[in-house]
Amino acid sequence: MNTEKKTSLPVVFPKIRKERHELKYRSTECLNCHHPLDLSDQYCPNCSQLNSTKKLAFNDFFNEFFAGIFAYDSRLYRTLGALLFKPGKISKDYIEGKRVRYANPYRFYLSASIIFFLVWSVPQDFENMETNGVLDPDERQVAELDSALTAQRATNPTLDSLLGEKLSIVADTAKKEEKVVYFSERELDSLPFLRKTGKKLEVFFNYYERTEEKNIDNALDSLEYTNTRLNHWLYKKTVDAHVFINQPGVFASYFVSKLPFIIFFYLPVFALFIWLLYLRRPFTYMEHLIFTFHNQTTWFVLFGMAVILNYIFNIGWITGIAILIFLFYLYKAFRRFYGQGRVKTILKFIIINIIFFTLAIVATLFSILASFAIY
């Protein structure tokens, strides 16, 4: 008989209901990978699965589910603690190979960013956002006459009638004077592509303003434009533009929902500039990227807490405090992670922030255009 003691893998297993650990349910072979086991083995040393032949009951399923959550939570608490109170430490530990104790930086970033934008969007009433109420001259004249009509209606019925007639005349005149913009496709064929596209948008925009026709096929047919993919897309964007102008909250809500992923793809570009700035330092691009993701995650956590406090206690200045804390945190993180002196760190810190905000402006404009294009 082989009495040699097996060496188990150094894995920390989640605690599951003890009933499934009982000796009577042990097997001499792993049900998952068929690795030979001793009855003394609670877990398979090859694949880490629990050594149990007990059939899953309803309570076993939920015990395993919550055990997995709590196992992740233990890494989450360690990650949050190091992230918030020891700037740069978690990134340094991670690139030195101390990874099991911490949550994956990319997965943790996505979780933190999605939670942050959910929290941030709660007090933002995007759906009820309205335009600034600026009226063109004809609309303003109609509105003024309508206001005068309402004010005088109770005291002067004759004036009520006269103002009503005047109001109708002004509205009809404005409608008749409405400018019609039209260029046939044949007229536009000789123009360069960009100019031709601009003219088409002008025609489509004007047509939609006059008719509010949302059916693209009907609109192109009325305008005598061929129903190509480009024309179809251009008219659809015309309709979308009108919706966003009149209901900006619709696009704001749509854009905010995409921000976690937009920032996720923006950060690798930003990390490239950090890599160039620290080109003489012994760090790989991926190590700069991990550091960048950890710092961005910290930003989400700090500002998320500021948003919650402001929402509960109505203290607007808490956002300013969060910005100052994050700037100081970022400086300390750069010093610890890259190990340079104060002067060099401050100079590079300023340069990196200029690069960050420049890239952020470009990325925001590009993202808005891209989001509108695929909406």
N, C-alpha and C positions, 0 to 999 in steps of 0.2 A: 504493500500500500504506500502510495506517495504521501509522505508527511511534510513535504516541503511547503512552507508557508508562501502563499501567493502575495505578490506585492501589488497593492491597488494604486490606481492613478491618483495623483494629488488633486482630486476634484472636490469642491464643496457642493454637496447635494442638498436640494431643498427638502425640508421635513414634510413627509406625507403621512397620512393617518397610519398609526402603528399596526393596525390589523393586517395590512398588506405585507408587513415586514415579518410576520410570524413564521416560525420555522416550518410549520406544516405546509406552507405555500411555496417553499423554496424549491428550486429545480437544479439539476446537475448540468443543465445546458441553457444558455441564454436564448430566450425566445426571439430575440431581435437579430442577433448576429451568429447564433449557434456556437459561441465560444464556450468551451468546457468550464464548469463552475464547481466549487465546493458548496456544501450546504451552509457553510459559515459566511459565504459571500452575500452581502446584502445588495450589492450592485455589481454589474458586470464590469470587470477591469478593462475590457476592450472598448465597449461603446457607452458605458455609464448608465445603462437602463436598469431599473429596479428589478431584482431577482424575485419575481413573484408570479405564480401561476393562477392566482385568484382572479376570477372573472370580474370585469369592471361593473360595479354597481353605480347607481345614480350619485350617491355621495362620494364615491371614489373619483368620479369624473370631475366634480367641482373641487374636491380637495387638491387634485393635481393641477387644476387650472389656477387656483389661488396660490398654490405653492410656487408656481412659476412666476406669478406676479410679485410675490414677496421676495423671491430670489433676485429678481431684477431690481426691486426697491432697495435692497441692501447696497447694490452698486450705485443706484441713483443717489442715495444719501451721501455715500462717500464722494461721489463725483461732485455733487452740489457743494458739499463742505469745502473741498479743495478748490473748486472753481471760484467760489465767492470770497473766501478768506485767505487764500494763498495764491495770489496772482502769478500765473506762469508755471506753477508747480505741476499741475495736472498734465500740461503739455510736455514738460521736461520728463516727468515720470513715464509718460506714454511712449516717447521716442527712445527711452532707455530700456524699454521692454516690460515695464511694470503695468500691464494692461488689464489683467483679469479683474483687478479690484475696481476698475472704472467702467462706466458705460461707453459704448462705441461713440466716438465724437460726432460722426455723421448722423447716426440714428438719433443721438441725443439732441443734436442741433435741430433736426426736423421736428422732433416731438416738442421741443421748447418753442420753436417758431410758430408752429400751428396753434399751440395753446396761447401764445402771446397774441396772435392776430385774432383769435376767437375772443379773448378777454378785451382786447382793444376795440373790437368792433361792437361790443355790447352797448357802450354809451354813445356810439356814433350812429345817428339815425339816418343812414344812407338813403333808405327808401323814400323818406319824406323830404329829402333835399329839394329845394326849388331854385329856379333861376332868379337872378337878381332883380327881376321885375322892370327892366329897362324897356320902354315902349318906343316904337318908331313914331314919327310925328302924327301920322293919321290915327294910329291907335290911341295916342295921347289926347288928340282932339275929341275922339269919340268918348274916351273915358271921362274927360272934363265935362262934356255935355251931359253924359249920363249921370255924373255926380250932381250937376246943377239941376237936372230933371228930378232927381230923387229929393233934393233939398226943398224944391219949390212945389212939389206935387200936392202937398196938403193945403197950402195957403192960396194957390193960384191955379185953378183947373185950366184956365185958358192958356196960361204960360206952359202948363204941362203938355197941352196939345201941340203948341207951336214948337217947343223943344223936341218933342217926339218926331215931328216932321223934319226938323233940322238934322236931328241925329240920323234919321234914315237917309237923308240926302247926302250927308258927309260920308256915311258908310258905303253908299252906292258909288259915289265919286271915287273913293279910295280904291274900290274894287275895279272900276273901269280903267283907272290910271295904273293898275298893276302892270309892271313891266314883264313882257314875255321874251324870254331868251331862247333862241332856237338856231341850231346849225345842223344841217343835214349831214349824214355820214359821208356823202360824196364831197361836200365842202371841206370836210376834215381830213380826207384821205391824203392830201398833199402835205399836211403838216407833220413836223417831227412827233415822235411817239409821246413824249412828255407833254408837249403843248396840246396835242390832240386829246390826250387823256384829261387834261385840265379843262378843255372846252366841253368835253362830254359831261364831266362832273357838274359844270356850270349849267348845262342844259337839264340834266337830271334833277339837280337841286331846285332849279326854278320850276320845273314841271311838278315836282312833289309839293312845293310850297303852294302851288295853285290848285292842285287836285287832291293831294293827300292820298294818292293811289299807292297802296302797299303791295299789290299784286305785280310782281316784276314782269311777268309775261304780258299782262295787259298794258303796262306802262311802256314797254319797249315796242309793242305793237302800235300803240297810239302815236308814239314818237317816230315810227317807221325806222327803227333801229334793228339791226339783225340781232337775234338772240344768241350771241356768243357767250362763252364763259366769262370773258373780261367784262362785257357790257352787263351781264347778269350780276357779277360781283360788284361793279361800280354802282349800280342802282341800289343794290342791297346796302352798301356802305352809306349811300345817300339817306336811305330810310333810317339806318342806325344812327347817323349823325343827328338827325332831327329828334330822334328819341332821346339821345344823350343830352342835347341842348335843352330840351324841355323837361327831362327827368334825369339830371346828372347823377342822382343817387343810384340809378340802375348800373351805370358803368363803374361808378366808384365801388360799389359792392362787388361787382365782377372782378375788378382789378385787384382789390384787397385780398380776395380769395386766392389769387395767383401769386401774391407777394412772397410767401415762404419759399416757393420753388424758383421765383425770379432771383431772389437773394442767394439761394443755394447755388445757382449757376453763375452768379456774379462774383462770389467769393474766390473761386479758382483763378479768375482773371486778376483780382486784387492781389492774391497770394503770389502771382507771377512777378508783380512789381516789388513786393517785399523780398522775393528771392534775388532780384536784380540789385536791390539796395544792399543786401547782405551777401553779395556774391563771393566775397573773400572769406566769409565765415563757413565753418564745416557743417553746413545744414543742407539737406536735400530739399527739393521743391515740395515733396509730400510732407516733410516736417514743418515747413512754413505753413502749408495748408491746414494741417492739424491745429497749429497754434491759432490760425485765423478763425477756424470754426469754433474753437473754444472761446475766443474773445467775443465773437458774435453771439454765441449762446449766452454768455454773461450779460451782454447788452439786453437780450430778450428777457432774462430773468429780472434784472434790475428795473427795466422800464415796465415790465409786467406788474411788478409790485407797486411801482409808482402809479400806474393806471388804476389799480385796485384801490389804493389808499385815496387817490383823488376822487374816485367814484363814490366811495363810502363817506369820506369826511369833507369832500369838496375843498381840497387844498391844492390849488393850481400850482403853487410854487414848488411842490414836491418833484415835479418834472425837472426843474432847474437843478435841484439838489441831486437828482439821479444822474444828470449829465455831468456835473462836477465830480461825483463819486466815480463814474465810469472813466472819465479822463485820467483821474489819479490812478485808478486801477490799471488802466491800459499802460501808463508809464511804468508802473511797478512790474507789470507782466513782461514788458519788453526788457527791462533791466535784468530780471531773473532768468528769462528764457535765453537771451542772447549773451548775457554776462559781460556787457560793456559798461564803461563809466557813465557818470551823470551827463557830462557835456555831449558826448557822442549820442547817447540815448535820446536826449532832449532834441538835438538837431534832427536826428532820423525820425523821431516821433512827429515833429512838425512837418517834415517832408512827406511822411506816410499819410498824415491826415489830409494834406493838400491833395495828394494823389487820390485818396479815398473819396473825398467829396467831389472831385472832378469826374472820376469814374462813375460815381453815384448819379450825378446829374445826367451824364451821357446815357447810362444804363436805364435811368427812369424814363427819359424821352423815348429811347428805343423800345422799351417795354410797353409804354403807353401806345405807341404806334403799332407794335406787333399785336398787342392785346385787342386793339380796335380792328386790326386786319382779320384776325381769326374769330372774332366775336360772332 
